[in-house]
Amino acid sequence: MKQKHIFLLLISIAVFHPSAFFAQEEQQPADTLEYREKYGLRLGIDLSKPLRTVLDENYQGFEIKGDYRIYEDYYLAAEIGNEKNLISEPSVTAEASGSYIKVGVNYNAYENWQGMENLIFAGLRYGFATFSTELQEFSVYSPTNYFGPDVRTETQEFNNLTASWIELQLGIKVEVLNNVFLGTHVQLKRRVTATTPGNFDNLYIPGFHRTYDNSTWGVGYGYSISYLLPFYKK
């Protein structure tokens, strides 16, 4: 009789309080924290241009740069700027001034740790410039030079010049403070089109930089500081 009462008691506990039997089998879900990465617009300036403006009396320049993350490691990128530079060679002195824009994409090859937003990137750009060139001085070639150098100082200005190029960029961007980045990069460029002043070649193209005889290639570099405006996370 006593065993029967115990059996009925166990059944009632199992019916009305099943957790008393199965609490040991329940497992608490592990705490998980899903990290979401920032997507937004990063805006900055090229520090090398104002620095060179201060140090080089023949140069003035300024550039604004930006990129927008569109998918994981891919960014739309652009630079817009203005430059003026005086180039002096043994036979010619000319000053080029104008504006340029470069548009393209960056690919981030760096696998960040959780919470980091650094970049080691490769980028491709299409560049276009509109500018003018002022010919300030040039020497007329003479095979004998019997009467000494024939130097002409009549100023001539050539307007509405244009140039375009393809540019490869390699660089890094490091987050030094929250959303604040310092960066550096190098550029390799190949000129695609260019209008010339007529009787001499362009010595300098804003955005493309220095040009040389019988070559369509150019190089460049830059240092940047930028700030990320995060729009959302995912």
KAPE-V707986 format. One record per backbone hydrogen bond with DSSP energy under -1.0 kcal/mol. NH is the residue of the N-H (numbers start at 1). CO is the residue of the C=O. If there is no record, write none. Layout:
{{NH | CO} {NH | CO}}
This chain:
{{5 | 1} {6 | 2} {7 | 3} {8 | 4} {9 | 5} {10 | 6} {11 | 7} {12 | 8} {13 | 9} {14 | 10} {15 | 11} {16 | 12} {17 | 13} {20 | 17} {21 | 18} {22 | 18} {23 | 19} {39 | 232} {41 | 229} {42 | 67} {43 | 227} {44 | 65} {45 | 225} {46 | 63} {47 | 223} {51 | 47} {52 | 48} {53 | 49} {54 | 50} {55 | 51} {56 | 52} {59 | 56} {60 | 84} {62 | 82} {64 | 80} {65 | 44} {66 | 78} {67 | 42} {68 | 76} {69 | 40} {70 | 74} {71 | 74} {74 | 71} {75 | 106} {76 | 68} {77 | 104} {78 | 66} {79 | 102} {80 | 64} {81 | 100} {82 | 62} {83 | 98} {84 | 60} {85 | 96} {86 | 58} {87 | 94} {89 | 92} {93 | 137} {94 | 87} {95 | 134} {96 | 85} {97 | 132} {98 | 83} {99 | 130} {100 | 81} {101 | 128} {102 | 79} {103 | 126} {104 | 77} {105 | 124} {106 | 75} {107 | 122} {108 | 73} {109 | 120} {116 | 113} {119 | 173} {121 | 171} {122 | 107} {123 | 169} {124 | 105} {125 | 167} {126 | 103} {127 | 165} {128 | 101} {129 | 163} {130 | 99} {131 | 161} {132 | 97} {133 | 158} {134 | 95} {135 | 156} {136 | 93} {137 | 93} {138 | 152} {139 | 91} {140 | 150} {148 | 145} {152 | 138} {156 | 135} {158 | 133} {161 | 131} {163 | 129} {164 | 193} {165 | 127} {166 | 190} {167 | 125} {168 | 188} {169 | 123} {170 | 186} {171 | 121} {172 | 184} {173 | 119} {174 | 182} {176 | 180} {177 | 180} {180 | 177} {181 | 226} {182 | 174} {183 | 224} {184 | 172} {185 | 222} {186 | 170} {187 | 220} {188 | 168} {189 | 218} {190 | 166} {191 | 216} {192 | 164} {193 | 164} {195 | 162} {205 | 209} {208 | 205} {209 | 205} {211 | 203} {215 | 212} {218 | 189} {220 | 187} {222 | 185} {224 | 183} {225 | 45} {226 | 181} {227 | 43} {228 | 179} {229 | 41} {231 | 39} {232 | 39} {234 | 37}}
